[in-house]
Amino acid sequence: MARVLVVGTDLQGEQALLQRLRLASALPDGQVCRSQDLDHCDLLVVRDTPALRNAALRMREQRPRLQCWIEGIGGQLREGHGRQDVLDDGAIGRALRGMQGNAEPAPVRLADGAHAITRLLRERLPVRQGHALLGESGQPLLLLDLEQDQAVLLQEPAAVLVERLAQGFEHLHLDALTPAQFRALAGNRARQPLRPLLWQWAQRSRHWHALDERLRGAAVKLLRWPDFRVLGHDHDGFRLCSLLLKRACTVDECAALLELPPAAVRDFIHAAYLCGYAQLQAAAPVVAAARGSSADHGLLARLWRSLRGSERNA
């Protein structure tokens, strides 16, 4: 447990600061708590005034184990001694977790960046293997239970987090967790299905340059139907699933057969690839593809009319 004494701010400011510390720490509920006793606190946070800074220095001289941070007017936190660099959420989290009585072991880094994270998820999702912490610059964002296909959000609401993951894909990292570490970090937080979150993340990201280059000379085959929650009411997604389960197609073939923009086809493939539903194959010869295109188009058209008719009758 990390006990925090806040000095020099009002109750509302104190509560806001404690909430920020709890989020940055990613510790279970109740592990970052308010203290009113200088002799029994782990961290002292004072407002940035000359009087409070001097008082904090005197307190530290008498209590060497006490950590002291200075809170600036804009809410920035700095160490009360030595270097005056602003503490980001990653540094705050590491410091608070280190106050738990026994220093936490260094996390085992599994993957850095979009390419490595994609490869690892594609390997482990189908075999339901492991637990991991997804973070950005040391800041924990998401817990992944690959065995149960579940996720636990550590900070933002889902919509905000998905956008953050999409924009910062190249700067994300995955760290390994033991089952006990996962349970401790997850606490009582709500769990949600992992694949729908991955699907939205992949569709919104534009960090797919390497995969798009491979798609220029490759066809895509869907290995199985995705979790229906990832498709929702995406009619074009259902059409692409129907086609790619039947045969491997290139992006251009999908676009031509289903009369879809190539960009929409690529967005679908990005998501299916990250979730482990799709694999790349060598593209079929152009002539052979052309011979089968008319029949395939007729089959898909009939299937699509059937699906739309079923929806209208439902």
PyMOL commands that set and color helices and strands:
alter all, ss='L'
color gray80, all
select helices_A, chain A and resi 11-25+38-40+50-62+89-97+113-124+158-167+169-171+179-186+194-204+209-215+228-231+235-246+251-258+262-274+286-313
alter helices_A, ss='H'
color red, helices_A
select strands_A, chain A and resi 2-7+32-34+43-47+67-71+77-79+108-112+131-136+139-145+150-153+172-177+192-193+218-222+278-282
alter strands_A, ss='S'
color yellow, strands_A
deselect
rebuild
show_as cartoon
